[in-house]
Amino acid sequence: MAPPLVPLLHLARQLIAVIADDLTGAAELGAVGLRRGVRAQVVLRGRPTGQAELVCLDTDSRSCTAAEAGTRAANAAQLLANSGARWIYKKVDSVLRGQVLAEVEAIMGALRLPQALLVPCNPSLGRVIRNGNYFVHGVPLHQTEFARDPEHPRTTARVLDLLGTGTGQTHLACPDDPRPECGIVVGEAATSEDLQRWAARRVEGTLLAGGAEFFAALLASEGPGDTQHRVSHELGANATATDRELFVCGSTSPTAEQFVNRARDRGTPVFSLPDELARGGAFSAPAAETLAQSAAAALQAHRRVILNVGLPLIADPSIAVKLSPHLVVLAQAVLARVGVAHLYVEGGATAAALARCMGWKTLTVLRELALGVATLSVDEDPRLQLTIKPGSYAWPSRITDLPPAMIGKPMRPPC
């Protein structure tokens, strides 16, 4: 029988910790915590500041080798344990991209835990596991847009094949199945009720891991939270409604393409990477300078400007992985020329690269705009708000539906 659960607010005072392999995942779970009334901070570098009850540490390990990803995850677990965390959750990509088994096993070793419960599904987004297979809105995973992921193409729907081989045993189980005493249990889930049943089965000595909705179910199982933090932040949600907005869209997903095309049709200036980069060419300093000057000039005259990859699907992974860093170089150059009040970044790798290039260390979660879409303040530059989301998620309508009259509204000069 599972031990009695610790009340949420008492647990929060003891520090809840999350280890994520990318920035969007860390921010997503920070927003889930804020939804429950828990003050959340995202750590990019260094140690937690002690200003938050939920700390989400980004190891930036999605693209690492298994050995390096495991080392980063283990180091993060040790740091968080030494910082007083009494509960550490491992956030994984909902469709199991990255070095999932290597990181889960490394954290189990660092914390000396014999078992892990991994529930990656997000049923509200149509991402479920049934009979050992992964489906997105009823379609097998390898038949969706995730099959074309430039770094982690999903070529099968079989969950155990997606995970690969770890050092220990990995088992698939339904919520009512008996659980083994050791190894990694991958929980099948097709509904929110399934997640709640898994959350009710948490036991001492188990590493809890998975997606955002399982984390939310675990928090909900602790009892009602205090929504004071969430409400107070939402009251200030439109404080910078007339200031400049820069979008940096590092994803090439169909969802991202639809957003950019619709924005362009409505009059938003869009700047894309040069065509020669699709063939492996260099992003020369003069080319970056010219493009940055044009985008900065557009921001002087428009409320909103978009920087995006803007290139056709690239099959060569060695070329595809360089596009996000190129876009970050462009974004940095634009930000050096003109100040913005709100920065929107799409894609975990792009968001992390930009944050690190800007020298940011910690971010404070302000609000959750939609599932997976979080707004944060930059602790090193409190005037700037940063909204980030995974590339496969859609921007909520409150962001996309900017009135046409506002698109070309001249900006007031900076003070």
C-alpha positions as CSV (number, residue, x, y, z in Angstrom):
1,M,0.0,0.0,0.0
2,A,1.2,3.5,-0.9
3,P,2.3,5.7,2.1
4,P,0.0,8.7,2.9
5,L,0.6,11.7,0.7
6,V,2.2,14.8,2.0
7,P,-0.1,17.9,1.7
8,L,0.9,20.0,-1.3
9,L,1.7,23.2,0.4
10,H,3.9,21.4,3.0
11,L,5.7,19.6,0.2
12,A,6.2,22.8,-1.7
13,R,8.0,24.3,1.3
14,Q,10.4,21.3,1.1
15,L,11.0,22.1,-2.6
16,I,9.7,20.2,-5.5
17,A,12.3,19.7,-8.3
18,V,12.0,18.9,-11.9
19,I,14.8,17.8,-14.3
20,A,14.0,18.5,-17.9
21,D,16.1,17.8,-21.0
22,D,15.1,21.1,-22.7
23,L,13.9,24.6,-21.8
24,T,10.4,24.3,-23.1
25,G,9.8,21.2,-20.9
26,A,11.2,22.9,-17.8
27,A,9.0,26.0,-18.4
28,E,6.0,23.8,-19.1
29,L,6.2,22.1,-15.8
30,G,6.9,25.3,-14.0
31,A,3.6,26.6,-15.4
32,V,1.8,23.5,-14.2
33,G,3.1,24.1,-10.7
34,L,2.0,27.7,-10.9
35,R,-1.4,26.5,-11.9
36,R,-1.5,24.7,-8.5
37,G,-0.3,27.8,-6.6
38,V,3.4,26.9,-6.4
39,R,5.9,29.6,-7.1
40,A,8.2,28.2,-9.9
41,Q,11.7,29.0,-11.2
42,V,13.6,27.7,-14.2
43,V,17.3,27.2,-13.7
44,L,19.6,27.3,-16.8
45,R,22.9,27.6,-15.1
46,G,24.1,27.4,-11.5
47,R,22.1,26.6,-8.4
48,P,18.5,27.5,-7.4
49,T,18.3,30.9,-5.8
50,G,16.0,29.8,-3.0
51,Q,13.2,32.1,-4.3
52,A,10.9,29.4,-5.5
53,E,9.1,26.3,-4.2
54,L,9.3,24.5,-7.5
55,V,12.6,24.4,-9.3
56,C,12.8,23.2,-12.9
57,L,16.3,22.6,-14.0
58,D,17.1,22.4,-17.7
59,T,20.0,20.1,-18.5
60,D,19.8,21.0,-22.3
61,S,20.6,17.3,-23.0
62,R,18.0,16.4,-25.7
63,S,20.7,16.3,-28.4
64,C,23.5,14.8,-26.3
65,T,24.9,11.3,-26.5
66,A,23.5,8.9,-24.0
67,A,26.6,9.0,-21.9
68,E,26.6,12.8,-21.7
69,A,22.9,13.1,-21.2
70,G,23.1,10.6,-18.3
71,T,26.0,12.5,-16.7
72,R,24.1,15.8,-16.9
73,A,20.9,14.2,-15.5
74,A,22.8,12.6,-12.6
75,N,24.6,15.8,-11.7
76,A,21.3,17.7,-11.8
77,A,19.7,15.1,-9.4
78,Q,22.6,15.4,-7.0
79,L,22.5,19.2,-7.1
80,L,18.8,19.3,-6.5
81,A,19.0,16.7,-3.7
82,N,21.7,18.7,-2.0
83,S,19.5,21.8,-2.4
84,G,16.8,20.2,-0.2
85,A,14.5,18.7,-2.8
86,R,12.3,16.0,-1.3
87,W,10.6,15.1,-4.5
88,I,12.4,15.0,-7.9
89,Y,10.4,14.5,-11.1
90,K,12.0,13.6,-14.4
91,K,10.3,15.4,-17.3
92,V,10.7,13.6,-20.6
93,D,9.5,14.5,-24.1
94,S,6.0,13.3,-24.5
95,V,6.9,11.3,-27.7
96,L,10.1,10.0,-26.1
97,R,12.7,11.9,-28.1
98,G,16.1,12.3,-26.6
99,Q,18.0,9.9,-24.3
100,V,15.1,9.0,-22.1
101,L,16.3,5.7,-20.7
102,A,19.9,6.9,-20.1
103,E,18.7,9.9,-18.1
104,V,16.1,8.1,-16.1
105,E,18.6,5.3,-15.2
106,A,21.2,7.9,-14.3
107,I,18.9,9.7,-11.9
108,M,17.8,6.4,-10.4
109,G,21.5,5.7,-9.7
110,A,22.2,9.1,-8.3
111,L,19.3,8.9,-6.0
112,R,19.7,5.2,-5.2
113,L,16.1,4.4,-6.3
114,P,15.3,0.8,-7.5
115,Q,12.3,1.7,-9.6
116,A,11.0,4.4,-11.9
117,L,7.4,5.0,-13.1
118,L,7.5,6.7,-16.6
119,V,4.1,8.0,-17.9
120,P,4.9,10.2,-20.9
121,C,1.3,10.5,-22.3
122,N,-0.6,13.8,-22.7
123,P,-4.2,12.6,-23.4
124,S,-5.6,16.2,-23.7
125,L,-3.3,16.6,-26.7
126,G,-4.3,13.3,-28.2
127,R,-1.0,11.7,-27.2
128,V,-1.7,8.3,-25.8
129,I,-0.2,4.8,-25.3
130,R,-2.4,1.8,-26.0
131,N,-1.4,-1.9,-26.3
132,G,2.2,-1.0,-26.4
133,N,1.9,1.6,-29.2
134,Y,2.0,5.4,-29.2
135,F,-0.8,7.3,-31.0
136,V,-1.3,11.0,-31.7
137,H,-5.0,11.8,-32.3
138,G,-5.5,8.1,-33.2
139,V,-2.7,8.0,-35.7
140,P,0.3,5.8,-35.1
141,L,3.3,8.0,-34.1
142,H,5.4,7.1,-37.1
143,Q,2.7,8.3,-39.5
144,T,2.6,11.8,-38.0
145,E,4.8,14.9,-38.4
146,F,7.1,13.4,-35.7
147,A,8.4,11.0,-38.3
148,R,10.1,14.0,-40.0
149,D,11.8,15.3,-36.9
150,P,15.3,16.3,-38.1
151,E,17.1,14.9,-35.0
152,H,14.8,12.3,-33.5
153,P,12.6,10.9,-36.3
154,R,9.9,8.7,-34.8
155,T,10.1,5.7,-37.2
156,T,7.9,3.3,-35.1
157,A,4.9,3.5,-32.8
158,R,6.1,0.7,-30.6
159,V,7.0,2.3,-27.3
160,L,9.7,-0.1,-26.2
161,D,11.4,0.3,-29.6
162,L,11.2,4.1,-29.2
163,L,13.0,3.9,-25.9
164,G,15.7,1.6,-27.1
165,T,17.8,-0.5,-24.8
166,G,18.8,0.5,-21.3
167,T,21.0,-1.2,-18.7
168,G,18.1,-2.6,-16.7
169,Q,14.6,-4.0,-17.4
170,T,11.8,-1.9,-18.9
171,H,8.2,-3.0,-18.6
172,L,4.9,-1.8,-20.1
173,A,1.9,-1.8,-17.8
174,C,-1.7,-0.6,-17.6
175,P,-2.8,1.3,-14.5
176,D,-4.3,-1.8,-12.8
177,D,-1.5,-4.2,-13.6
178,P,0.8,-5.5,-10.8
179,R,4.1,-3.5,-10.7
180,P,7.5,-5.2,-10.5
181,E,9.8,-4.2,-7.6
182,C,12.6,-2.9,-9.8
183,G,13.3,-1.5,-13.2
184,I,11.4,1.1,-15.3
185,V,7.7,0.8,-15.6
186,V,6.2,2.6,-18.7
187,G,2.6,3.4,-17.9
188,E,0.1,3.1,-20.6
189,A,-2.6,5.9,-20.5
190,A,-5.3,6.9,-22.9
191,T,-7.3,9.3,-20.7
192,S,-6.9,11.8,-17.9
193,E,-8.5,9.2,-15.6
194,D,-5.7,6.8,-16.4
195,L,-3.1,9.4,-15.3
196,Q,-5.0,9.9,-12.1
197,R,-4.9,6.2,-11.4
198,W,-1.2,6.1,-12.0
199,A,-0.7,9.1,-9.7
200,A,-2.6,7.3,-7.0
201,R,-0.2,4.4,-7.2
202,R,3.0,6.4,-6.4
203,V,5.1,4.6,-3.8
204,E,8.2,5.5,-1.8
205,G,11.5,4.6,-3.5
206,T,10.2,5.3,-7.0
207,L,11.4,7.9,-9.4
208,L,8.4,9.6,-11.0
209,A,8.9,10.6,-14.7
210,G,6.9,11.5,-17.7
211,G,5.1,14.3,-19.4
212,A,3.3,17.5,-18.2
213,E,-0.1,15.9,-17.6
214,F,1.2,13.2,-15.3
215,F,3.0,15.8,-13.3
216,A,-0.2,17.8,-13.1
217,A,-2.0,14.6,-11.9
218,L,0.6,14.0,-9.2
219,L,0.2,17.6,-7.9
220,A,-3.6,17.3,-8.0
221,S,-3.4,14.1,-6.0
222,E,-1.8,16.1,-3.2
223,G,-4.9,18.0,-2.6
224,P,-6.2,21.5,-3.5
225,G,-3.5,24.2,-4.1
226,D,-3.5,27.9,-3.5
227,T,-4.2,29.8,-6.8
228,Q,-3.0,33.2,-5.3
229,H,0.2,33.2,-7.3
230,R,-1.5,32.3,-10.6
231,V,-4.2,34.9,-10.2
232,S,-1.9,37.7,-9.2
233,H,0.3,37.1,-12.3
234,E,-2.6,36.9,-14.7
235,L,-3.8,40.3,-13.5
236,G,-0.7,41.8,-15.1
237,A,-0.9,39.8,-18.3
238,N,-1.6,42.8,-20.6
239,A,0.8,45.2,-19.0
240,T,3.0,45.4,-22.1
241,A,0.2,45.1,-24.7
242,T,1.4,48.1,-26.8
243,D,5.2,47.3,-26.8
244,R,7.3,45.5,-29.4
245,E,7.1,41.7,-29.8
246,L,9.7,39.6,-31.5
247,F,8.9,36.0,-32.4
248,V,11.8,33.6,-33.0
249,C,10.4,30.4,-34.6
250,G,13.0,27.7,-34.6
251,S,10.6,24.8,-35.4
252,T,9.9,23.6,-39.0
253,S,6.7,21.7,-37.9
254,P,3.5,22.1,-39.9
255,T,2.0,23.9,-36.9
256,A,4.9,26.5,-37.0
257,E,4.5,26.9,-40.7
258,Q,0.8,27.6,-40.5
259,F,1.4,30.2,-37.8
260,V,4.0,32.0,-39.9
261,N,2.0,31.9,-43.1
262,R,-1.1,33.3,-41.4
263,A,0.8,36.0,-39.7
264,R,2.5,37.0,-43.0
265,D,-0.9,37.1,-44.8
266,R,-2.2,39.5,-42.1
267,G,0.7,41.9,-42.6
268,T,3.3,40.9,-40.0
269,P,6.9,41.3,-41.3
270,V,8.6,37.9,-41.5
271,F,12.3,37.4,-42.0
272,S,13.7,33.9,-42.9
273,L,17.2,32.4,-43.1
274,P,19.0,32.6,-46.4
275,D,18.3,29.9,-48.9
276,E,22.0,28.8,-49.2
277,L,21.8,27.5,-45.6
278,A,19.5,24.7,-46.8
279,R,22.4,23.5,-49.0
280,G,24.9,23.6,-46.1
281,G,26.3,27.1,-46.9
282,A,27.7,29.4,-44.2
283,F,25.7,32.2,-42.6
284,S,28.3,34.9,-43.2
285,A,28.7,37.9,-40.9
286,P,27.7,40.4,-43.7
287,A,24.5,38.4,-44.5
288,A,23.6,38.2,-40.8
289,E,24.2,41.9,-40.4
290,T,22.0,42.9,-43.4
291,L,19.2,40.6,-42.3
292,A,19.4,41.9,-38.7
293,Q,19.3,45.5,-39.8
294,S,16.2,44.9,-41.9
295,A,14.4,43.1,-39.1
296,A,15.3,45.8,-36.6
297,A,14.0,48.5,-38.9
298,A,10.8,46.6,-39.2
299,L,10.5,46.4,-35.4
300,Q,10.8,50.2,-35.3
301,A,7.6,50.5,-37.4
302,H,5.6,47.5,-36.4
303,R,4.5,46.0,-33.1
304,R,5.3,42.5,-34.1
305,V,8.1,40.9,-36.2
306,I,8.8,37.2,-36.9
307,L,12.1,35.5,-37.4
308,N,11.8,32.0,-38.7
309,V,13.8,29.2,-40.4
310,G,11.6,29.6,-43.5
311,L,13.4,26.8,-45.5
312,P,12.0,23.6,-47.0
313,L,12.3,20.4,-45.1
314,I,15.9,19.3,-45.0
315,A,16.7,15.6,-45.0
316,D,20.3,15.9,-44.0
317,P,20.4,16.0,-40.2
318,S,23.9,17.5,-40.2
319,I,22.5,20.6,-42.0
320,A,19.1,20.7,-40.2
321,V,20.7,20.9,-36.7
322,K,22.6,24.0,-37.7
323,L,19.5,26.0,-38.5
324,S,18.5,26.8,-35.0
325,P,21.9,28.2,-34.0
326,H,21.8,30.3,-37.2
327,L,18.4,31.7,-36.2
328,V,19.8,32.4,-32.7
329,V,22.6,34.4,-34.2
330,L,20.1,36.5,-36.1
331,A,17.9,37.0,-33.1
332,Q,20.8,38.1,-31.0
333,A,21.8,40.7,-33.6
334,V,18.2,42.1,-33.8
335,L,17.9,42.3,-30.0
336,A,21.2,44.2,-29.9
337,R,19.7,46.8,-32.1
338,V,16.3,47.3,-30.8
339,G,14.6,46.7,-27.4
340,V,11.6,44.5,-27.1
341,A,9.1,44.1,-24.3
342,H,8.1,40.5,-25.1
343,L,10.1,37.7,-26.8
344,Y,8.3,34.7,-28.1
345,V,10.4,31.6,-28.8
346,E,9.2,28.4,-30.5
347,G,11.2,25.2,-30.1
348,G,13.1,24.0,-27.1
349,A,16.6,24.0,-28.7
350,T,16.1,27.5,-30.1
351,A,14.9,28.8,-26.7
352,A,17.7,27.3,-24.8
353,A,20.4,28.4,-27.2
354,L,19.1,32.0,-27.2
355,A,18.8,32.1,-23.4
356,R,22.3,30.9,-23.0
357,C,23.7,33.3,-25.6
358,M,22.0,36.1,-23.8
359,G,23.6,35.1,-20.5
360,W,20.4,34.3,-18.7
361,K,20.7,32.0,-15.7
362,T,17.3,31.9,-14.1
363,L,13.7,32.6,-15.2
364,T,10.6,33.1,-13.0
365,V,7.3,31.6,-14.3
366,L,4.6,34.2,-14.5
367,R,1.7,32.5,-16.1
368,E,0.5,29.6,-18.3
369,L,-1.2,30.8,-21.5
370,A,-2.1,27.2,-22.6
371,L,-0.9,23.7,-22.1
372,G,2.8,23.8,-22.8
373,V,2.9,27.6,-23.4
374,A,4.5,29.5,-20.5
375,T,5.4,33.2,-19.9
376,L,8.5,33.9,-17.8
377,S,10.4,36.9,-16.6
378,V,14.1,37.0,-17.1
379,D,15.8,37.5,-13.7
380,E,18.7,39.2,-15.3
381,D,16.4,41.6,-17.2
382,P,13.1,41.9,-15.3
383,R,11.7,44.3,-17.9
384,L,11.7,41.5,-20.5
385,Q,9.0,38.9,-20.7
386,L,9.7,35.6,-22.5
387,T,7.0,33.2,-23.7
388,I,8.1,29.8,-25.0
389,K,6.6,26.6,-26.3
390,P,7.5,23.3,-28.0
391,G,7.6,23.4,-31.8
392,S,4.8,20.9,-32.1
393,Y,2.3,22.9,-29.9
394,A,0.2,25.6,-31.3
395,W,0.3,29.2,-30.2
396,P,-3.0,30.1,-28.3
397,S,-5.4,32.4,-30.1
398,R,-4.8,35.2,-27.6
399,I,-1.3,35.5,-29.1
400,T,-2.1,34.8,-32.8
401,D,-5.2,36.9,-33.2
402,L,-3.6,40.4,-33.0
403,P,-6.0,42.9,-34.5
404,P,-4.8,43.9,-38.0
405,A,-4.8,47.6,-37.0
406,M,-2.2,46.8,-34.4
407,I,0.2,45.0,-36.7
408,G,1.6,48.1,-38.3
409,K,1.1,50.5,-35.4
410,P,4.2,52.7,-35.0
411,M,6.2,52.1,-31.8
412,R,7.0,54.9,-29.4
413,P,10.8,55.5,-29.1
414,P,12.6,53.9,-26.2
415,C,13.0,56.1,-23.1
